[in-house]
Structure formats: structure tokens, C-alpha cells
């Protein structure tokens, strides 16, 4: 039986059904030009286009505008619960402007990130959002040099010429330390994140700054550095603190995964949280309120961070290569107090 090909609905078909010119249909279906026609006409055209099951011809659009409407999104760890809400924010904002996100996972590897960037460039992407970047990243510099719009999210590179959306790490650490001090803690240990990542570096610098400002002792035996933001590193770092000469009643961790790992080590040693040692995290990742004990942590606006990153990128794409001015947004954070912190115990 011969296959019956269904005729694709075109702009001309929509224009004929609506009784308007093709250019009017084009303006009505593009959010950036919809304001050029009256609201009732635009709504009628949109309604007719849906009834006719009209979909833009991506290939024709790409040839006409030199744009693919594809955006690459690279994240460092697909298993980290903070990234799905960020991705959802990115996708929702891109969708509102008829862009599609191609999401890939770098798995914490610089080599894999570089390979993924090459693959995405082969797809003729219009721009890229990266949450996987190290503070110094040659692959990102190469993208910018080639005129591709780039925004980093949740992390940033040392160079200021690449736009970024990050969280207020300094205020977050201020909230953590003042909270612990208000409970009576003065011997506070710190599990720092990887210093090759902006989140690790900035949070560590904030801890040092506010530790000194708040009059806490500069005891380096209470500071350990994680190689990755992971539960296993949180376990290892807590083991290091417990096996050393450190004297502490509370532990602040640079993110929630490190904090959860630290809690596992405490439990394994028969040390109660918060009766013996209080623990805090950073990020307020999904289900951090369901672990035992529920984690006191710094809440970041994960979804809004994603939305803002997409907004910046779309602005850069529309501006064109020559008119891109870097923007660095710092999103507000707040402390969420739960049951993992209490007054100092007898330890």
C-alpha cells in the first residue's frame, strides 16, 4: 500500500485561513515582533496556527536567519540534585522564545566537557550555558573567540568577559556562621569545596573572611579540602577531621552533598548530630529536608538561576557578536534552619 505523505502546513496556509498577509502571520508567531500588530489579530492567528497544526520549518528558518534555535547546556554531574531545577528554569525560558536546549553531562571531566563542546558546535548551536566550568577553562575562551554566546551558571570563570549567574556565596556563609555562633558554637570546622571551581573558592574565601570578622579562632586543623563536591568526599573529609587534632562542636560544609557525607561518617562513629556535633550544608538540594536529621542549609534559587541564565544568553544572541557586554548576576540566598544544628553538646 503506497504511503500517503501528509502535506506540511505553511505560513501561507495560516495566512490564507486568517485572511492576512504572510508577514503578519510571521510577526504574530514571533514573541519579539508580536507587539507590532493588534492583540486580537495576534490571538486569532495563534489560534488558527494551532488548529492547522502549524510548526516552523527549522531548516528553512536556519537558512533564512543563520540561527538553529538550539542552545547547548553542559552540567557537571547529572546525579547532583541541584541541577534539575536549574535545567528546568533554562528550558522553560528558552521554550518561551522557541529555543530548544540540548542538555549534556560532563561528569566532572574537563576532557569530556571539551569533547561535548566540540559535538555541540557541530550542531550549529546559537549559544551555550555551562554549569561545568572550572575557574580557568580554555574551551570556554575558544567559544567566545569564535563568536558564540556563552553564559556560565552556578559557577563562573576567573575572566570577567564571560557572563555569569551565580549565588551570593558570601552572604550564605555569613548566615551559616552567625547562626552557629548564635547557638553558642565557637569551635567550627569547615569542609571546603574544590578550589579549582568558583563555588569552592568563593565559599572558602567567605568562610575565612567571616571567621576572622566574627572573632573565631584561625585553627587550620579545623579546615579540610574536598577534591569534589560529593558524598564520598564529605565522608573522607569528616574522617580526616575526626582522626586529627581538630577540636570542634560544629561543621559547616561547602555544599549539601559534602554535608550528607559528613553525617554518614558521624553516624558510623556513633557520634550524634546535632547532640554531639552540628552540621550545615549549602544549596538546599532536593530532599535535604528528608534526610536524618533534616539539614540546616543555605537555600539558593535554583529554578530562577536557570531562568536568568537563559535570559542573559538570549539577550547576547539577539545582540550579536559585536555588541555583547558581559553581565554578572548574583542571586540572593537564605538560610533554612532545620534539625541538624543545635546548641553545643558535651563533645
C-alpha positions in Angstrom: 0.0 0.0 0.0 1.6 3.3 -1.0 2.5 5.7 1.8 0.4 8.8 1.9 2.5 11.9 2.7 0.8 14.5 4.8 1.3 18.0 3.4 3.1 20.3 5.9 1.2 23.4 6.9 3.0 26.5 5.9 2.9 30.2 6.8 0.9 30.8 3.6 -1.7 28.3 4.7 -2.1 30.0 8.1 -2.2 33.4 6.3 -4.9 32.3 3.9 -7.1 30.8 6.7 -6.7 34.0 8.8 -7.2 36.4 5.8 -4.0 38.3 6.4 -0.6 38.7 4.8 2.2 36.1 5.4 4.3 38.8 7.1 1.5 39.5 9.6 1.5 35.8 10.5 5.2 35.8 10.9 5.0 38.7 13.3 2.2 37.2 15.3 4.0 33.9 15.8 7.3 35.6 17.0 7.2 36.9 20.5 9.7 39.6 19.6 7.6 41.1 16.9 4.1 40.3 18.2 3.7 43.8 19.6 3.7 45.2 16.1 0.2 44.0 15.5 -3.0 44.3 17.5 -3.7 41.8 20.3 -6.9 40.4 18.8 -5.3 39.8 15.4 -2.3 38.1 17.0 -4.5 35.9 19.2 -6.6 34.8 16.2 -3.6 33.9 14.2 -2.1 31.9 17.0 -5.4 30.1 17.4 -5.6 29.3 13.7 -2.0 28.1 13.6 -2.7 25.6 16.4 -5.8 24.4 14.7 -3.9 23.8 11.5 -1.0 22.2 13.5 1.5 24.6 12.1 5.1 24.1 13.1 8.0 26.3 11.9 10.3 24.7 9.4 13.6 24.6 11.4 15.8 24.1 8.3 14.2 27.0 6.4 14.5 29.2 9.5 18.1 28.3 9.9 18.9 29.2 6.3 17.0 32.4 6.5 18.3 33.7 9.8 21.6 31.8 10.2 20.2 30.5 13.5 19.4 27.0 14.6 17.4 27.9 17.8 19.5 25.3 19.6 21.3 26.0 22.8 23.9 23.7 24.4 23.6 23.2 28.2 26.5 21.4 29.9 26.2 20.3 33.5 29.0 18.8 35.6 27.1 16.0 37.4 23.7 14.7 36.3 23.3 12.9 39.7 23.6 16.2 41.7 20.0 17.1 42.7 20.6 20.9 42.4 20.9 20.8 38.6 17.5 19.5 37.5 15.7 22.7 38.8 18.3 24.8 37.1 17.9 22.9 33.9 14.1 23.3 34.1 14.5 27.0 34.5 16.7 27.2 31.5 14.4 25.0 29.4 11.2 26.9 30.4 12.8 30.3 29.5 14.2 29.0 26.2 10.9 27.4 25.3 9.1 30.8 25.7 11.3 32.1 22.9 11.1 29.0 20.7 14.6 27.7 21.5 15.5 24.1 22.4 18.1 23.0 25.0 20.4 20.2 24.3 21.5 19.0 27.8 24.7 17.0 28.2 26.6 15.8 31.3 30.4 16.4 31.6 30.7 14.0 34.6 33.2 16.3 36.2 35.8 15.8 33.5 37.5 18.7 31.7 38.3 16.4 28.7 34.7 15.3 28.4 33.5 18.9 28.6 35.8 19.8 25.8 34.6 16.9 23.7 31.0 17.8 24.3 31.6 21.4 23.3 33.0 20.2 20.0 30.0 18.0 19.5 27.5 20.8 20.3 29.3 23.2 18.0 28.9 20.6 15.2 25.1 21.0 15.8 25.4 24.7 14.9 24.1 25.9 18.3 23.3 29.5 18.8 24.8 29.7 22.3 25.9 27.7 25.3 25.1 27.7 29.0 27.7 25.9 31.2 27.5 24.9 34.8 30.5 22.7 34.4 33.3 25.2 34.1 36.5 25.4 36.1 37.8 28.8 37.1 40.2 28.7 34.2 38.7 27.0 31.1 40.4 27.2 27.7 37.5 25.6 26.0 35.2 28.4 27.1 37.7 31.0 25.9 37.7 29.3 22.5 33.9 29.5 22.2 33.9 33.2 22.9 36.8 33.8 20.5 34.6 32.1 17.8 31.8 34.5 18.5 29.5 32.0 20.3 27.3 33.5 23.0 28.2 31.9 26.4 26.8 32.2 29.9 28.0 30.3 33.0 25.5 29.3 35.6 26.1 28.5 39.3 29.8 28.8 38.6 32.0 31.3 36.8 35.4 31.6 35.3 38.1 34.0 36.6 37.9 36.1 33.5 35.3 38.8 33.7 34.5 38.9 30.0 32.1 35.9 30.2 28.7 36.5 31.6 27.6 34.5 34.7 24.7 33.9 37.1 25.9 32.8 40.5 24.6 32.7 44.1 25.5 35.1 46.9 28.1 32.8 48.4 29.4 35.4 50.8 26.0 36.1 52.3 25.3 32.4 52.6 28.5 31.8 54.7 27.7 34.8 56.8 24.3 33.3 57.6 25.8 29.9 58.4 28.4 31.2 60.8 26.2 33.8 62.6 23.6 31.0 63.0 26.1 28.6 64.6 27.6 31.4 66.8 24.1 32.3 67.9 23.6 28.8 69.2 26.8 29.0 71.2 29.4 27.4 68.8 32.9 28.9 68.7 34.8 25.9 67.5 33.6 25.5 64.0 35.2 23.1 61.5 35.0 23.8 57.7 34.8 21.3 54.8 35.8 23.4 51.8 34.9 22.6 48.2 37.4 22.1 45.3 39.4 25.3 44.9 39.6 24.9 41.1 35.8 25.7 41.0 34.5 29.2 41.7 31.9 27.8 44.2 34.6 26.1 46.2 37.0 29.1 46.1 34.5 31.9 46.8 32.8 30.0 49.7 36.2 29.2 51.2 37.3 32.8 51.0 34.0 33.9 52.5 34.5 31.4 55.4 37.9 32.8 56.1 36.8 36.4 55.9 33.8 36.0 58.2 35.6 33.6 60.6 38.1 36.4 61.2 35.5 39.2 61.3 33.4 37.3 63.8 36.3 36.6 66.1 36.6 32.8 65.6 40.0 31.2 66.0 42.1 30.7 62.9 42.7 27.0 63.6 43.9 25.2 60.3 43.3 21.8 61.9 39.6 22.6 61.6 39.8 23.1 57.8 39.9 20.3 55.2 39.6 20.5 51.5 37.4 18.2 49.3 38.6 17.2 45.9 35.0 17.0 44.5 31.5 18.1 45.6 30.4 14.6 46.5 29.2 12.5 49.4 32.3 10.3 49.4 34.5 13.3 49.7 32.3 14.5 52.6 32.9 11.2 54.3 36.6 11.4 53.8 36.9 14.9 55.0 34.9 14.2 58.2 37.2 11.2 58.8 40.2 13.5 58.4 38.7 15.9 60.9 37.9 13.2 63.5 41.3 11.5 63.2 43.3 14.7 63.5 43.8 17.1 66.4 40.8 19.3 65.5 38.6 20.3 68.4 35.1 21.3 67.2 31.4 21.3 68.0 30.0 22.2 64.6 30.9 21.5 61.0 30.0 23.8 58.1 30.2 22.0 54.7 30.6 23.8 51.3 27.6 22.1 49.8 24.9 19.6 50.8 26.5 16.5 49.3 29.6 17.1 51.4 27.4 17.6 54.5 25.5 14.4 53.8 28.8 12.5 53.5 29.9 14.1 56.8 26.7 13.0 58.5 27.3 9.4 57.3 30.8 9.4 58.9 29.5 10.8 62.2 26.8 8.0 62.3 29.4 5.4 61.6 31.5 6.6 64.5 28.5 6.7 66.8 28.5 10.5 67.0 25.1 12.1 67.2 24.0 15.1 65.1 23.2 17.6 66.5 23.5 16.4 70.1 27.3 16.0 69.7 28.1 17.9 66.5 26.0 20.3 64.4 26.3 20.1 60.6 25.3 22.6 57.9 25.3 22.5 54.2 24.8 24.9 51.2 22.4 24.8 48.3 19.2 23.3 49.9 19.1 20.5 47.3 16.0 18.3 46.8 15.2 16.1 49.8 17.7 17.8 52.1 14.7 18.2 54.4 14.1 14.4 54.4 17.4 13.1 55.5 18.1 12.3 59.1 18.5 14.8 60.7 16.9 17.3 58.2 19.8 19.5 57.1 20.2 23.2 58.0 21.5 24.7 54.8 21.6 27.8 52.6 18.8 27.9 50.0 19.8 29.0 46.5 17.1 29.9 43.9 17.8 27.0 41.6 15.0 27.5 39.1 15.4 31.3 39.0 19.1 30.9 38.4 18.3 28.8 35.4 15.8 31.3 34.1 18.1 34.2 34.5 21.0 32.4 32.7 18.7 31.7 29.7 17.6 35.3 29.7 21.1 36.6 29.6 22.1 34.1 26.8 19.1 35.1 24.6 20.0 38.7 25.1 23.5 38.0 23.9 22.3 36.0 20.9 20.0 38.9 19.9 22.7 41.5 20.4 25.2 39.7 18.1 28.9 39.1 18.5 30.0 42.7 18.4 27.6 44.1 21.0 27.9 41.6 23.8 28.5 43.3 27.1 29.3 40.8 29.9 26.8 40.7 32.8 27.4 39.1 36.2 24.3 38.5 38.3 24.5 37.4 41.9 21.2 35.8 43.1 20.0 36.2 46.7 20.2 33.2 49.1 18.6 32.5 52.5 19.4 30.3 55.5 17.0 27.4 56.2 17.2 26.2 59.7 16.4 22.5 60.4 17.3 19.8 62.9 21.0 19.3 62.1 22.0 22.3 64.2 21.6 22.8 68.0 23.4 24.2 71.0 26.9 22.7 71.5 26.9 19.3 73.1 29.4 17.9 75.6 32.0 16.8 72.9 
